[in-house]
Amino acid sequence: MRHALQLAGLYLVVSGISGTIDHLAVQPVFGSFLNYFNRVVLPRIDFLAGYELYANLSLAVLGGVLVIAADRTRPT
C-alpha cells in the first residue's frame, strides 16, 4: 500500500510540473497522459479560472507531500 501511495504521489508531482510547463509553453511528451488535470479537471472548476499555474504547482506540492508522508509510515 505504501508503494502505491508513493507512486500516486510521484504521478501528481510529475503531472503538476508537466501541467505548469504546458501552461507556460507546449508539452509534447506524454501530454495527454500527464496533463489530464490541466486539460480536463481545471476547466470544470470555475473558481480556478485564471489560477491554472498555481493549481498545477499546488498539485505538484500535494504529490510531494504524499510521497513524503507515505515514506514516513512504517510497514506493518
Phi, psi and omega in degrees: 000323181296320180289329177293320177293322177294320178294319177295319177296320178295320176298319179295321178297310182294322178294320178294318179292318179295321178294324176295315178297319180294326179289325182274326182218214179243135180254100184276341187260121179054033183299320182288330180276315185279334184258027178300315179298317184290325186260338183248314186280311184301318179296340182270353180253108188293321186286352176264003179297123182093350180242032184296323180296315179293324179294319178292319177293324176294324176297319178295319179294318178299319176296320177296320177296320179295319177297315181293318180294321179291327179289329183277347177283147180265136177291144180255000000 
